[in-house]
Amino acid sequence: MQAALEAARHIGDADTPSDMVREYQNWLTREMELLAEDGKAYQQQLLRAGAHLSAQPEEQQVPMAPAHPSARPEAPQTDKRRTG
């Protein structure tokens, strides 16, 4: 927020339109660099969380509930037919 206010002050104090554009480009460049850094940090957090989850033993993982209450696992299929 402070960077945007400072950029606005520099843009307002610029003597020529090209100075205004240069100040805007400088501000935009800094903001994009910060955005890229945030994206990289977010990606690293996701990778760490994924590594942590995959490193947990199977018994500690919470079993997932069925998608629908009536959903049941399918019985194994056999080639034999019931008669009777």
C-alpha positions as a LaTeX table, in Angstrom:
\begin{tabular}{lrrr}
\hline
Residue & $x$ (\AA) & $y$ (\AA) & $z$ (\AA) \\
\hline
Met1 & 0.00 & 0.00 & 0.00 \\
Gln2 & 2.79 & 2.36 & 0.92 \\
Ala3 & 4.59 & 1.63 & $-2.36$ \\
Ala4 & 1.46 & 2.56 & $-4.33$ \\
Leu5 & 1.13 & 5.86 & $-2.46$ \\
Glu6 & 4.79 & 6.65 & $-3.05$ \\
Ala7 & 4.45 & 5.78 & $-6.75$ \\
Ala8 & 1.40 & 8.01 & $-7.04$ \\
Arg9 & 3.37 & 10.87 & $-5.48$ \\
His10 & 6.26 & 10.34 & $-7.93$ \\
Ile11 & 3.87 & 10.12 & $-10.87$ \\
Gly12 & 2.14 & 13.31 & $-9.74$ \\
Asp13 & 5.48 & 15.11 & $-9.38$ \\
Ala14 & 6.72 & 14.00 & $-12.81$ \\
Asp15 & 7.58 & 16.79 & $-15.23$ \\
Thr16 & 6.80 & 15.03 & $-18.50$ \\
Pro17 & 4.49 & 12.23 & $-19.64$ \\
Ser18 & 7.51 & 10.00 & $-20.23$ \\
Asp19 & 8.58 & 10.56 & $-16.60$ \\
Met20 & 5.09 & 9.53 & $-15.52$ \\
Val21 & 5.28 & 6.34 & $-17.58$ \\
Arg22 & 8.76 & 5.54 & $-16.22$ \\
Glu23 & 7.57 & 5.95 & $-12.62$ \\
Tyr24 & 4.55 & 3.75 & $-13.31$ \\
Gln25 & 6.76 & 1.10 & $-14.94$ \\
Asn26 & 9.13 & 1.16 & $-11.95$ \\
Trp27 & 6.22 & 0.67 & $-9.56$ \\
Leu28 & 4.68 & $-2.09$ & $-11.68$ \\
Thr29 & 8.03 & $-3.89$ & $-11.96$ \\
Arg30 & 8.46 & $-3.87$ & $-8.16$ \\
Glu31 & 4.91 & $-5.14$ & $-7.64$ \\
Met32 & 5.36 & $-7.97$ & $-10.15$ \\
Glu33 & 8.61 & $-9.01$ & $-8.46$ \\
Leu34 & 6.81 & $-9.16$ & $-5.12$ \\
Leu35 & 3.97 & $-11.14$ & $-6.67$ \\
Ala36 & 6.44 & $-13.63$ & $-8.14$ \\
Glu37 & 8.14 & $-14.01$ & $-4.74$ \\
Asp38 & 4.77 & $-14.64$ & $-3.08$ \\
Gly39 & 3.91 & $-17.22$ & $-5.72$ \\
Lys40 & 7.19 & $-19.01$ & $-5.19$ \\
Ala41 & 6.70 & $-19.05$ & $-1.40$ \\
Tyr42 & 3.16 & $-20.39$ & $-1.86$ \\
Gln43 & 4.42 & $-23.14$ & $-4.17$ \\
Gln44 & 7.08 & $-24.14$ & $-1.63$ \\
Gln45 & 4.47 & $-24.30$ & 1.14 \\
Leu46 & 2.28 & $-26.57$ & $-1.01$ \\
Leu47 & 5.22 & $-28.85$ & $-1.77$ \\
Arg48 & 6.12 & $-29.06$ & 1.93 \\
Ala49 & 2.52 & $-29.82$ & 2.88 \\
Gly50 & 2.32 & $-32.51$ & 0.21 \\
Ala51 & 5.58 & $-34.07$ & 1.36 \\
His52 & 4.33 & $-34.01$ & 4.96 \\
Leu53 & 1.05 & $-35.69$ & 4.02 \\
Ser54 & 2.70 & $-38.36$ & 1.90 \\
Ala55 & 5.21 & $-39.11$ & 4.68 \\
Gln56 & 2.48 & $-40.00$ & 7.21 \\
Pro57 & 2.03 & $-43.72$ & 7.88 \\
Glu58 & $-1.18$ & $-45.24$ & 6.50 \\
Glu59 & $-2.65$ & $-45.86$ & 9.98 \\
Gln60 & $-2.47$ & $-42.15$ & 10.84 \\
Gln61 & $-4.27$ & $-40.99$ & 7.74 \\
Val62 & $-7.97$ & $-40.28$ & 8.18 \\
Pro63 & $-10.12$ & $-42.54$ & 5.99 \\
Met64 & $-12.27$ & $-40.71$ & 3.49 \\
Ala65 & $-16.03$ & $-41.00$ & 3.81 \\
Pro66 & $-18.00$ & $-42.31$ & 0.81 \\
Ala67 & $-19.20$ & $-39.65$ & $-1.59$ \\
His68 & $-22.82$ & $-40.63$ & $-1.00$ \\
Pro69 & $-24.32$ & $-42.38$ & 2.07 \\
Ser70 & $-25.62$ & $-45.25$ & $-0.08$ \\
Ala71 & $-22.25$ & $-45.72$ & $-1.81$ \\
Arg72 & $-20.72$ & $-49.09$ & $-1.01$ \\
Pro73 & $-17.56$ & $-50.72$ & $-2.26$ \\
Glu74 & $-18.22$ & $-53.08$ & $-5.12$ \\
Ala75 & $-17.98$ & $-56.80$ & $-4.51$ \\
Pro76 & $-15.35$ & $-58.68$ & $-6.46$ \\
Gln77 & $-16.68$ & $-60.00$ & $-9.75$ \\
Thr78 & $-16.54$ & $-63.73$ & $-10.46$ \\
Asp79 & $-17.40$ & $-65.74$ & $-13.55$ \\
Lys80 & $-19.71$ & $-68.08$ & $-11.62$ \\
Arg81 & $-23.45$ & $-67.44$ & $-11.75$ \\
Arg82 & $-25.75$ & $-68.13$ & $-8.90$ \\
Thr83 & $-28.44$ & $-70.66$ & $-9.55$ \\
Gly84 & $-31.35$ & $-71.43$ & $-7.45$ \\
\hline
\end{tabular}
